[in-house]
């Protein structure tokens, strides 16, 4: 049986190298091309045919792989695309479905689960996380202090009140909020709060 040909796009080189090494250990898989920028995927597969594209969503130069999907599938409709991300922003998953991304996974899965996802996707199955899993993942990486800040924000407190009650400076609070945004993938603390409350992650 011919090996499944894979292109891996990941902007963190140490993660990219780990993925390539792990995938090539599976006798059914072969990484034939790599990239750190989603904008390079289409030019690469024009020269080097692939069966599966495994791509991070946010890549080098802040290039969003979801912005490239439509053109890729227009030219290569037979190629299966798997997006992988560490940011549980529900909008990523919704957009991926609309664009025709075959499967959508998070970076916390095991290598065995990744193997299974690739094999099943290649066989024509579409794999997406359950919403409950997405919701739980969203806040799983927040520290205790970050959760306190988010809960207080959800309860309607102003930033000055939060800083005063936690005995921290405004600059420290700003750093904490920046960390929350980085970990959740949202563009504002208001969006994080709305999503958390609407999905029952924080009760106010």
Steps between C-alpha positions, in 0.01 A plus 500: 500500500628847411576727792273795575687809387484788748592867500548642849472876557601621847677825589671375818801314365547274801134391473537458124804276542320294764196451277710397201699253709190349660303472176785340311523228767161373383552259209182619328599868499766711331564872543598617153504876563505755784438870539479761773267731307151404378543732204764261365278190499342547157829569316656195668225251412499619141847350476470216752168308510359420845202310638471680834579854610553526875520868585502719807245780470723795596836472325803717418436870436165449679375328184165333569477164325121532482547789258686266263260202508257618234771547237669170591179297467398682184820384331538167682150386606621146564748605770388444859576783745543459874534818705666487840502776760569575864238778508148376582326793332168356381506734198802312361308173498186654349698662220695180433174306453362758259821496294497122462786411734482122542604479865574738788712406802667657803869479585439319827418167328738205515707385203284186482188718471675702229578180309136398526378839385725493194401144403128566546517832316682331212221239491239772459385563856467850648616540860412799717511542880176490697394843619531389864865414438559838337340680794705316759822562310437870478582575863715197580833684470407805708675549834306551823564875484389519137178316589438745786541794264270344242231418760511855634478641150203272425326629811512853358789649697707775341874455455577749776279302742666172404850641553401649836336179628795285395754752632680523166601790277320586177809402303499158671129461420569591139767228482259244648230590247754476217588148619131401508456621143811317382385173658138518381553645153247780542565861402352664812422411860137594433475225237654247738250598771198481270605161367575363847164610641292395198655152504464448873874505570454776755174555687421857611 
